[in-house]
Amino acid sequence: MVIVGAGLAAWTTVRELRKLDSAVPIQLVTRDHGDFYAKPTLSNAFGQKRSPDHLVTTAAATMAQNLGITLCAHTTVTSIDAATQTLTVEHGGKKEDLPYRQLVLATGANPIRIPMRGDAAQAIQSVNHLDDFRRFHAELTALPVRVGGQPHRVLVIGAGLIGCEFANDLAQAGYAVHVVDPASGPMAALLPPAVGEQLRRALEALGVVWHWGVTVQTLQGAATGAHRYVGTLSDGTSVEADAVLSAVGLRADTALAILAGLSCDRGVLVDAQLQTSAPGVYALGDCAQYASAGGRTLPYVMPIMNAARALAATLSGTPTDLVFPLMPVAIKTPALPITVAAPHPDTQGVWTQDPATEGLLDGGAWRFVDADGAQRGFVLTGKQCSKRMEWSKATAP
Ligand SMILES: Cc1cc2nc3c(=O)[nH]c(=O)nc-3n(C[C@H](O)[C@H](O)[C@H](O)COP(=O)(O)OP(=O)(O)OC[C@H]3O[C@@H](n4cnc5c(N)ncnc54)[C@H](O)[C@@H]3O)c2cc1C
């Protein structure tokens, strides 16, 4: 069995498989180091003063030894021949063929790059892997101390979930943070407007400066001024910054699957048993688009845990349909803790606040109700986040 990738999806699949089958030979091929870390910690590490090295919980070699697998780190799968069940891999400039009986694609996603003009456009960073975070962390920690001890400024492009988490984390760590987004409030696609407004104010209280309804058009090196770069926004205003982080979203990494002729849409299409359009080839994690989720991609931790369990059962001889439970996501914005169980994007309905929480200063609860009166999603804030279990029970998945 060959697994491509060494993120949460790959390692969790191996762990679940080993619970069911201690003997099947498993080879894990990954283009990165393979070290195990929890990706969600990347967006709250600055506030906790955790360096990139401290985020690694288990080294790749130890993972491989404990789970009894063969690890091929720093090795890229360049093609898949599903007819002959062979992979081509590249390591250190050398290519080699690798046969498989069952293949699991866990190739994750890539940050979306927005077109940007200006001589400093290449300085824009995004953080989706530990190595990205290493680069971003190195850039910020290498900045020379500013005159008068003024804080360094970070420009965050995108006020979605990851942008807001980084804005909170960097502001908490003492950076001056500016956030630019074409929407009119934070996480506009995910939150009811009233909660977005609370989050806006909570982050503003930490010093975050928002630029709504605009995009960054150019990024230039600053010839003069207090900061290294100057961004020009679509309304003509300028924002100076010492570092720029793009958090405008992720796109499933389907490159390998497309090359192999597998059916792909917004992700690698998988059926209820996580099989792709090629027999014996499976996919899960950020790269997958799940039939079991009504054709959605689900780039979060809980879907991966559920998918890995079902896949391990199928791979070890018990074909198992994946059934996703309701999977609320805890958003790591300590300025306003939020738990979201988002309704399916196609569901028509309205958000209303639970009257029992109206006027409470320490948190609130909102339910999304569809046209038939069924609760299809919810958002909890502050202290109400502790009621996630009871709200989950009351919500149709
Ligand atoms: C900053 C941040 C914070 C987050 N916070 C949360 C959170 O709080 N809660 C939550 O639920 N979710 C969160 N998420 C999402 C969650 O972390 C991801 O859904 C999950 O980690 C994705 O795991 P994965 O294994 O599918 O992909 P990845 O971790 O991206 O792993 C992909 C692997 O595939 C390898 N690979 C790709 N192509 C090839 C190839 N051709 N050959 C060999 N190897 C290849 C890569 O090297 C990598 O090892 C967060 C994400 C980010 C970026």
The ligand as a Tripos MOL2 file, in Angstrom:
@<TRIPOS>MOLECULE
LIG
   53    58     1     0     0
SMALL
NO_CHARGES

@<TRIPOS>ATOM
      1 C1         -3.0310   27.9960    9.4630 C.3       1 LIG1
      2 C2         -4.0900   26.9030    9.4640 C.ar      1 LIG1
      3 C3         -4.8780   26.7270   10.6030 C.ar      1 LIG1
      4 C4         -5.8700   25.7380   10.6120 C.ar      1 LIG1
      5 N1         -6.6460   25.5840   11.7240 N.ar      1 LIG1
      6 C5         -7.6110   24.6390   11.7410 C.ar      1 LIG1
      7 C6         -8.4320   24.4520   12.8940 C.ar      1 LIG1
      8 O1         -8.3010   25.1530   13.8880 O.2       1 LIG1
      9 N2         -9.3820   23.4660   12.8710 N.ar      1 LIG1
     10 C7         -9.5710   22.6720   11.7670 C.ar      1 LIG1
     11 O2        -10.4390   21.8000   11.7850 O.2       1 LIG1
     12 N3         -8.8000   22.8120   10.6610 N.ar      1 LIG1
     13 C8         -7.8230   23.7740   10.6270 C.ar      1 LIG1
     14 N4         -7.0400   23.9130    9.5040 N.ar      1 LIG1
     15 C9         -7.2040   22.9610    8.3860 C.3       1 LIG1
     16 C10        -6.4940   21.6040    8.6680 C.3       1 LIG1
     17 O3         -5.2860   21.8310    9.3350 O.3       1 LIG1
     18 C11        -6.2620   20.8730    7.3400 C.3       1 LIG1
     19 O4         -7.5530   20.5260    6.8400 O.3       1 LIG1
     20 C12        -5.4230   19.5970    7.4290 C.3       1 LIG1
     21 O5         -4.2490   19.7760    8.1850 O.3       1 LIG1
     22 C13        -5.0600   19.1190    6.0130 C.3       1 LIG1
     23 O6         -4.3310   17.9320    6.0710 O.3       1 LIG1
     24 P1         -3.9560   17.1000    4.7370 P.3       1 LIG1
     25 O7         -3.1760   15.9400    5.2020 O.co2     1 LIG1
     26 O8         -5.1730   16.8720    3.9200 O.co2     1 LIG1
     27 O9         -3.0490   18.0940    3.8640 O.3       1 LIG1
     28 P2         -1.5710   18.6550    4.0980 P.3       1 LIG1
     29 O10        -1.2890   18.8740    5.5310 O.co2     1 LIG1
     30 O11        -1.4730   19.8330    3.1860 O.co2     1 LIG1
     31 O12        -0.6080   17.5040    3.5930 O.3       1 LIG1
     32 C14        -0.3660   17.2760    2.2230 C.3       1 LIG1
     33 C15         0.8720   16.4270    2.1090 C.3       1 LIG1
     34 O13         1.0100   15.9720    0.7590 O.3       1 LIG1
     35 C16         2.3590   16.0870    0.3650 C.3       1 LIG1
     36 N5          2.3720   16.1040   -1.1180 N.ar      1 LIG1
     37 C17         1.6060   16.8620   -1.9460 C.ar      1 LIG1
     38 N6          1.8550   16.5630   -3.2310 N.ar      1 LIG1
     39 C18         2.7870   15.5780   -3.2320 C.ar      1 LIG1
     40 C19         3.4540   14.8390   -4.2570 C.ar      1 LIG1
     41 N7          3.1900   15.0240   -5.5610 N.pl3     1 LIG1
     42 N8          4.3670   13.9170   -3.8930 N.ar      1 LIG1
     43 C20         4.6370   13.6980   -2.5900 C.ar      1 LIG1
     44 N9          4.0290   14.3530   -1.5730 N.ar      1 LIG1
     45 C21         3.1130   15.2830   -1.8910 C.ar      1 LIG1
     46 C22         2.8360   17.3620    1.0680 C.3       1 LIG1
     47 O14         4.2270   17.4100    1.1540 O.3       1 LIG1
     48 C23         2.1620   17.1740    2.4370 C.3       1 LIG1
     49 O15         2.9420   16.3310    3.2610 O.3       1 LIG1
     50 C24        -6.0540   24.9140    9.4620 C.ar      1 LIG1
     51 C25        -5.2670   25.1060    8.3100 C.ar      1 LIG1
     52 C26        -4.2920   26.1050    8.3140 C.ar      1 LIG1
     53 C27        -3.4540   26.3160    7.0820 C.3       1 LIG1
@<TRIPOS>BOND
     1     1     2 1
     2     2     3 ar
     3     2    52 ar
     4     3     4 ar
     5     4     5 ar
     6     4    50 ar
     7     5     6 ar
     8     6     7 ar
     9     6    13 1
    10     7     8 2
    11     7     9 ar
    12     9    10 ar
    13    10    11 2
    14    10    12 ar
    15    12    13 ar
    16    13    14 ar
    17    14    15 1
    18    14    50 ar
    19    15    16 1
    20    16    17 1
    21    16    18 1
    22    18    19 1
    23    18    20 1
    24    20    21 1
    25    20    22 1
    26    22    23 1
    27    23    24 1
    28    24    25 2
    29    24    26 1
    30    24    27 1
    31    27    28 1
    32    28    29 2
    33    28    30 1
    34    28    31 1
    35    31    32 1
    36    32    33 1
    37    33    34 1
    38    33    48 1
    39    34    35 1
    40    35    36 1
    41    35    46 1
    42    36    37 ar
    43    36    45 ar
    44    37    38 ar
    45    38    39 ar
    46    39    40 ar
    47    39    45 ar
    48    40    41 1
    49    40    42 ar
    50    42    43 ar
    51    43    44 ar
    52    44    45 ar
    53    46    47 1
    54    46    48 1
    55    48    49 1
    56    50    51 ar
    57    51    52 ar
    58    52    53 1
@<TRIPOS>SUBSTRUCTURE
     1 LIG1         1 GROUP 0 **** ****
